[in-house]
Amino acid sequence: MRKGLLFMVILLLFLSAKIFASTVIINIIETGIPENRSVSEYTEIWEDAFMDVFFESGLIISNDSILRFETKPLINIFEYVVYDISEISKWGIDFIIITQLDYIGNIRQPSEINFIIYKVRTNEIVMERMIEGKTYRSTREGLDDIKSIVRGLVPYIR
């Protein structure tokens, strides 16, 4: 009888606990690639890494279509991607992550990667960072390194 009562109390505590997970939209943008060329392998690796790492971290994640600009935009990329913040807020989105992959010439990997993490509820940019691109010996090495970079972004979402 006591074990049953104890089990019910523990179960009620777990069921009554407020469960919360941030909702995140990922936007990947390629620059410096002609429109007639297919999506870069490394762009897809970046997208996969975000989806894997954020899902494993317990975040609710969605991705938008990969955008492509033949040249690097002169104004802040944020203005291209986020055009109706009030509508996005209505959807219950907590964060927007914009990752801009800048390709130069025929290089397979991006030469520069820019991140913007935007918190929708407070209308603020939480983090903005640029890193240099790397050359990887294999796709697996690239995926592992990119996942470690993405893991470094998770604390900004918490």
N, C-alpha and C positions, 0 to 999 in steps of 0.2 A: 504494500500500500504506500509506504513512504517513498520507495523508489519511483513509483508511478507519479506521485505528487511532485517529486523533485524533477523528474523528466518533464512534466507539464510546465513547471515554473521556468526551467531553462529554455524550453521551446517557446514559451510566451515572450521571454526576454529577447530572444533572437528575432522573433517575428515582429515585435514592437519596435525594434531598433530602426531608426531612420536610415534608409539606404540612399546614398547619393553618389552619382557619378557625373563628372563633367561631360558635356556634349561638345565635340570638337569637329569643325569642318577643316579639311586639308585642301589647299589650293596649290598645285604644282604648276609652275610657269617655266617654259623654255624660251630663251632668247638667243638669237644668233643662228637659228636653224631655218632654212628655207621652208615655206609652207608645204611644198610638194614632197619633202622628205618624211619618212616615217618617224614615229616617236622613238627617241633614243633609248637604247637598252638601259642606260644608267638613269634616265628619267623614270622608267618603270621600276627600277630597283629602289629608287628613292621613295616612290609611292608605296611599294610593297613594304619597305622598312617602316614607314610611318604607320601603315595599317597594322602590321604585326606587333610592333612595340607598344603602340597605344592600346590596342586590344588587350594585350598581355598585362598592361598596367591597369586594366579595369575601366578604361575610358570608353564612352560611346563615341564612335568615330564614323565620319562619312567623308567621302572625297568628291570633289567637283571634277569636271572634265579638265584634262590637261590643256592649258592655254599655250599658245605659241606666238611669239613676235619675232619677225625676221631681224629686227634691230632692238637693242636695249632701249626701253622707254626713257625719255628725258625727264618725265615727272615720276613721282613716287609710285611704285607698282601697286601700292595699297589702294590708290584712287581708281585703278583699272578694275580691281577685283571686288572691292566692297563699295557698292553703289547705293544700297538701300538698307542701312543698318537697322532702321525701325522694323522692316519686314523680317530681317534675320533674327532680331530679338523676339518677335512674335513666334518664331519656330522653336524657341527654347534653346537656341544655340548659346553656349557659354563662351567659347573661344573660336577664333579663326586663325589658322596658321597658314601663312603664305611662304612658300619656298620657291625662290627664283633661281633657276639653274642657267647660268650664262655660259654659252658655248662660243668658242672662237674657231673659225675655219672648219676644218674637217676632223677636229679632235673628238674622240668618242666620249670622253668624260668632260663634265663642265669645268671650266677654268676658275669659276667663282660661284659660290652659293650664298644667297642672302636669305635670312629668315626674319619674319615678322610674326610675333604672337600678339594677337589683339583680344582683349577681354571685352566682350560685347556689353555686359551689364554696366560696366563703369566707363565705357567708351574711351579706353586707354590702351596704348601700345605697352604691353608688359615687357617685351624684349625685342630688340632689333640687333641682329648680328650678321657679320659677313665672315665667311671662311674661304680659304683658297681651296680649289679643287685638287684632287690627287689622282695619280695614275696607279691603277691596280694591275697586278699580274694575272688575276683571275676574277671571274664574276663572283665567286664565293668569297674571296678576300674583300672585294668591294662591298658586298652585302653585309659582311660582318662589321666592317669599319663604319659603314653608313648607319647600321643599327646602333652602334655605340654612340654615334653623333646624335641620333634621334633620342636615345635614352637620356642624353644630357638635357633635352628640352622638356621632358616630362615634369620635372619639379616646378616649372613655370605655370603648369596647368593646375597644379594642386592648390 
